[in-house]
Amino acid sequence: MQVPLKMVRRVLTCIAVSAAFATVAAEQASATQQPEGPQMDAPAPVAPGPTAPRTAGKKLVVPAGTRVAVFLENGISTRSAKAGDSLYFQTAFPVTQNNQVVIPVGSYLRGSLLESKRPGRVKGHGEFRMRLESLILPNGYTVDLLAAPRSADTGGRETTDSEGKVTGEGGKGKDVGTVATTTATGAGIGAIAGGGKGAGIGAGIGGLVGLGAILLTRGPEAQLPRGTTLDIVLERDLALDSSYVQFTNTGRAQPITSPPIREQ
């Protein structure tokens, strides 16, 4: 059976037309996906996906009255200290709760001077008062606190009270020694110059010189050298988020600079 030539031509025409449409569609799709020439416009921003809210951990409370051993990173002296100066400390011993470390060794504490007073020229003691205000764990977790020192190993005769005040030693003993030394020196010079009467006059002059020296000089400054160890006490509860506390990290002790030996 022979196929009519007209039908064959019609079929071939349909095939050619379909192929042409397919080629045009492919070229349009390619042009849409990869436009020719440089890209002048920035790509559309991609909106970030939703972030899951952080779940707070169990609340840990370090009770008021807890003692924390720290050492001072920057020295303090009433000679130059003033209210508002920043103070920096590190913990020297871990604090535990339920057999777990909650404040590891090497944690940082920041405080400030509330007041500072130099010793007087005739009487009075040098003194300053401090307060610790924030705690930073080694992983960067930071919380507010309120604490004050109760004792300090200064290498001198400074004392502390329950309000965080550090008081230096008085200069009364040294003042007496100054007068006695100058009096004895004056008496010796007077005795050489004029015998017993001269000794009396020399002693009086020497005493006046010693008293004048006292009136022109201040008493000993109150100071806490760098490396001083202190025992601080929390004055209110310290709340910690357990999800930030690394219970397996006991901390790493830092080398402590010993306070210089001072004359007693």
C-alpha positions as CSV (number, residue, x, y, z in Angstrom):
1,M,0.0,0.0,0.0
2,Q,1.5,3.3,-1.0
3,V,1.2,6.4,1.3
4,P,0.0,9.4,-0.5
5,L,2.8,11.9,-1.0
6,K,0.7,14.7,0.3
7,M,0.4,13.0,3.7
8,V,4.1,12.4,3.9
9,R,4.8,16.1,3.3
10,R,2.3,17.1,6.0
11,V,3.9,14.8,8.6
12,L,7.4,16.1,7.7
13,T,6.2,19.7,8.0
14,C,4.7,19.0,11.5
15,I,7.9,17.4,12.7
16,A,10.0,20.4,11.4
17,V,7.6,22.9,13.1
18,S,7.8,21.0,16.4
19,A,11.6,20.9,16.3
20,A,11.7,24.7,15.6
21,F,9.4,25.4,18.6
22,A,11.6,23.2,20.9
23,T,14.8,25.0,19.8
24,V,13.3,28.4,20.5
25,A,12.0,27.3,24.0
26,A,15.5,26.0,24.9
27,E,17.2,29.2,23.9
28,Q,14.7,31.3,25.9
29,A,15.2,29.1,29.0
30,S,19.0,29.4,28.6
31,A,18.8,33.1,28.3
32,T,16.7,33.3,31.4
33,Q,19.1,31.3,33.5
34,Q,22.3,32.8,32.3
35,P,21.9,36.3,30.9
36,E,24.6,37.5,28.6
37,G,27.0,40.2,29.7
38,P,28.3,41.2,33.1
39,Q,26.0,41.1,36.2
40,M,25.3,44.7,37.2
41,D,22.7,44.1,39.9
42,A,23.5,42.4,43.2
43,P,21.8,39.1,43.8
44,A,18.7,39.2,45.9
45,P,19.4,38.7,49.6
46,V,18.6,35.4,51.1
47,A,16.5,35.7,54.3
48,P,18.1,33.8,57.2
49,G,16.1,30.9,58.6
50,P,14.5,31.2,62.0
51,T,16.9,30.9,64.9
52,A,15.8,28.7,67.7
53,P,15.5,30.6,71.0
54,R,18.2,29.7,73.6
55,T,16.9,27.7,76.5
56,A,18.1,29.0,79.8
57,G,19.7,26.4,82.1
58,K,19.0,25.7,85.8
59,K,19.5,28.7,88.1
60,L,22.4,28.3,90.5
61,V,22.6,30.5,93.6
62,V,25.9,31.1,95.4
63,P,24.6,32.4,98.7
64,A,25.6,35.7,100.4
65,G,28.4,35.2,102.9
66,T,30.4,32.9,100.6
67,R,34.1,33.7,100.8
68,V,36.2,33.8,97.7
69,A,40.0,34.0,97.7
70,V,41.4,36.4,95.1
71,F,44.6,38.3,94.3
72,L,45.0,41.9,93.2
73,E,46.2,42.6,89.6
74,N,46.9,46.3,90.0
75,G,48.4,47.9,93.1
76,I,46.6,50.5,95.2
77,S,48.1,53.4,97.2
78,T,46.4,56.4,98.8
79,R,49.3,58.5,97.4
80,S,47.7,58.4,93.9
81,A,44.4,56.5,94.3
82,K,41.1,58.3,93.8
83,A,37.4,57.4,94.0
84,G,36.2,55.7,90.8
85,D,39.5,54.0,90.0
86,S,39.0,50.5,88.6
87,L,40.4,47.4,90.4
88,Y,41.1,44.0,88.9
89,F,41.3,40.6,90.6
90,Q,41.6,36.9,89.8
91,T,40.3,34.0,91.8
92,A,43.0,32.0,93.5
93,F,40.8,29.1,94.7
94,P,37.7,27.4,93.2
95,V,34.2,27.8,94.7
96,T,32.2,24.6,94.7
97,Q,28.5,23.8,95.1
98,N,27.2,20.2,95.5
99,N,30.6,18.8,94.7
100,Q,30.8,20.8,91.4
101,V,33.0,23.8,90.6
102,V,30.8,26.9,89.9
103,I,33.5,29.6,90.0
104,P,36.8,28.1,88.7
105,V,40.3,29.3,89.5
106,G,41.4,32.1,87.1
107,S,38.0,33.8,87.0
108,Y,38.2,37.6,86.7
109,L,36.6,40.1,89.0
110,R,36.3,43.8,88.5
111,G,35.7,46.4,91.3
112,S,36.2,50.1,92.0
113,L,37.4,52.5,94.7
114,L,34.6,54.2,96.5
115,E,36.8,56.6,98.4
116,S,40.4,57.3,99.1
117,K,42.0,59.5,101.8
118,R,45.6,60.2,102.4
119,P,47.1,60.3,106.0
120,G,47.3,63.6,107.8
121,R,50.5,65.4,108.7
122,V,49.9,65.4,112.4
123,K,47.4,62.6,112.9
124,G,45.1,60.3,111.0
125,H,45.6,57.2,108.9
126,G,45.5,56.6,105.2
127,E,42.5,54.7,104.1
128,F,40.4,53.7,101.1
129,R,37.2,51.7,100.6
130,M,36.6,49.3,97.7
131,R,33.8,47.2,96.3
132,L,33.8,44.3,93.8
133,E,31.0,44.6,91.2
134,S,31.3,42.0,88.4
135,L,32.5,38.4,87.8
136,I,33.8,37.0,84.5
137,L,34.2,33.2,84.2
138,P,37.1,31.9,81.9
139,N,34.5,31.2,79.1
140,G,33.4,34.9,79.1
141,Y,30.2,34.5,81.0
142,T,29.7,37.7,82.9
143,V,27.4,38.4,85.9
144,D,27.0,41.2,88.4
145,L,27.9,40.7,92.0
146,L,28.4,42.7,95.2
147,A,31.3,41.8,97.4
148,A,33.9,43.5,99.7
149,P,37.2,42.4,101.3
150,R,37.4,41.1,104.8
151,S,41.1,40.5,105.1
152,A,44.2,41.2,103.1
153,D,47.7,39.9,103.2
154,T,49.5,43.2,102.3
155,G,52.9,42.6,103.6
156,G,52.4,45.6,105.9
157,R,50.1,46.6,108.8
158,E,47.0,47.6,106.9
159,T,43.7,46.4,108.4
160,T,40.2,45.9,106.8
161,D,36.7,46.2,108.2
162,S,33.3,44.7,107.2
163,E,32.6,47.6,104.8
164,G,35.6,47.0,102.6
165,K,37.7,49.8,104.1
166,V,41.4,49.3,104.2
167,T,43.2,51.4,106.8
168,G,47.0,52.0,106.9
169,E,49.2,52.0,109.9
170,G,49.6,55.2,111.9
171,G,52.8,57.2,112.0
172,K,52.8,58.0,115.8
173,G,55.7,55.6,116.6
174,K,57.8,57.0,113.8
175,D,57.0,60.5,114.9
176,V,58.3,59.8,118.4
177,G,61.4,58.2,116.9
178,T,62.0,61.3,114.7
179,V,61.7,63.7,117.7
180,A,63.9,61.4,119.9
181,T,66.6,61.1,117.2
182,T,66.8,64.9,116.5
183,T,66.7,65.6,120.2
184,A,69.6,63.3,120.9
185,T,71.6,64.7,117.9
186,G,71.0,68.2,119.1
187,A,72.0,67.4,122.7
188,G,75.3,65.8,121.4
189,I,76.1,68.9,119.3
190,G,75.3,71.2,122.3
191,A,77.4,69.2,124.7
192,I,80.4,69.5,122.4
193,A,79.9,73.2,122.0
194,G,79.1,74.2,125.6
195,G,79.0,71.4,128.1
196,G,75.9,70.6,130.1
197,K,74.1,73.8,129.5
198,G,74.9,73.5,125.8
199,A,73.5,70.0,125.8
200,G,70.2,71.2,127.1
201,I,69.9,74.0,124.6
202,G,70.9,71.6,121.8
203,A,68.3,69.1,122.9
204,G,65.6,71.7,122.8
205,I,66.6,72.8,119.3
206,G,66.8,69.3,118.1
207,G,63.3,68.6,119.4
208,L,61.9,71.6,117.6
209,V,63.6,70.4,114.4
210,G,62.1,67.0,114.8
211,L,58.6,68.4,115.4
212,G,59.0,70.6,112.3
213,A,59.8,67.6,110.2
214,I,56.7,65.8,111.5
215,L,54.5,68.8,110.6
216,L,55.9,68.8,107.1
217,T,55.5,65.1,106.3
218,R,52.5,62.8,106.1
219,G,52.1,59.5,107.8
220,P,52.4,56.1,106.1
221,E,50.2,55.7,103.0
222,A,47.7,52.9,103.0
223,Q,48.4,50.5,100.1
224,L,47.8,47.1,98.6
225,P,50.6,46.1,96.4
226,R,50.1,44.1,93.2
227,G,49.8,40.4,94.1
228,T,48.1,41.0,97.4
229,T,45.8,38.1,98.4
230,L,42.4,39.0,99.8
231,D,39.5,37.2,101.2
232,I,36.3,38.7,99.8
233,V,32.8,38.0,101.0
234,L,29.6,38.1,98.8
235,E,27.2,40.6,100.2
236,R,24.2,39.3,98.3
237,D,23.2,36.1,96.5
238,L,25.1,35.4,93.2
239,A,22.7,33.9,90.6
240,L,24.4,31.8,87.8
241,D,22.9,30.2,84.7
242,S,24.0,26.5,84.8
243,S,24.2,26.4,80.9
244,Y,27.1,28.8,81.1
245,V,28.9,27.1,84.0
246,Q,31.6,24.6,82.9
247,F,31.4,22.1,85.7
248,T,34.2,20.0,84.3
249,N,36.6,23.0,84.2
250,T,38.3,23.6,87.5
251,G,40.3,26.5,86.1
252,R,44.0,27.1,85.8
253,A,45.9,28.9,88.5
254,Q,47.9,32.0,87.3
255,P,51.3,32.9,88.6
256,I,50.9,35.3,91.5
257,T,53.3,38.3,91.9
258,S,54.3,38.3,95.6
259,P,53.9,41.7,97.3
260,P,57.2,43.4,98.0
261,I,58.7,43.1,101.5
262,R,58.1,46.3,103.4
263,E,59.9,47.6,106.5
264,Q,57.9,47.0,109.7
